[in-house]
Amino acid sequence: MYVEHLDPFIGASAAVALLRQEATHLQDDALPVLILGEPGSGKGALARWIHQHGPRRAEPFVEVPCLPGLAGQLDARIFGTEGFPCDPRHPSRAGLLEQLGAGTLFLDEIANLDLGLQHRLDWVIESREFQRAGGSEARRAGFRIIASSAQDMDALVRRGAFRWDLHASLCAHVLLVPPLRHRPEDIPVLVARMLEHLGNRTRRSGLTLSPEALDALLDYRWPWNIRELRGCIERAARSCAGNRIGSEHLQLGSARAPLGAEGRRWERPRDAAAASPIRLGPPRLACASRS
């Protein structure tokens, strides 16, 4: 189970509710979307949700990781290449923009692109036309672009590391994915969903999380967000001989939750059901037992 396959709106926090509201308002739009958030916070899941719940859902959704230092390969993959008619060793190849049609192109960590490729992307967004690498024929583009970044885009623009014109084009819609440490009340619901996926995948029904283990998860800062939480739960399940995951099965680092404005750590509300563990089952019910 990967972070990108989770519902991006799991939880009942105000931050998640606001994100859902903002994403719902732009899912039918054709303008670009820029998703900002820390690594592992679920930017890819949000991009996929926007595509799957909009009018382009029947069209392709293609994710392209923008790895640094691969400008030539990314240019050919996105725009395609124009071959030489007299040289069969260099045939023409259609790029993603032609293959997508009216689909969605998701550029993950777009800040890693070099300035030349940034300029070509901005030209496509503005003109809705593009050319293959080495070609001169103008081709129409009907795709929608969604981009993500974990970096400070404004700072990159000020330093000249990211083109201001592409940044302006992408900022037609901006979504901010909150880090997990800012919504700890969503952790019980996320854990319940992860246990459900894990139980279905490994055929281990009845996985539970002890109250002590949940307290440890709530007290952790989660610098790598939902992806780190998923890895923690999967490792704990592998090291657990039975179906009850205890605090001794968790492998957490030293990033403890910071003190709040009142000098106290965030604490989940206690009630009569506080002594019962989180159990595998509908996430809403699992959350209710720990709320």
Order of alpha helices (4+ residues) and beta strands (2+ residues): alpha-beta-alpha-beta-alpha-beta-beta-alpha-beta-alpha-beta-beta-beta-alpha-alpha-beta-alpha-beta-alpha-alpha-beta-beta-alpha
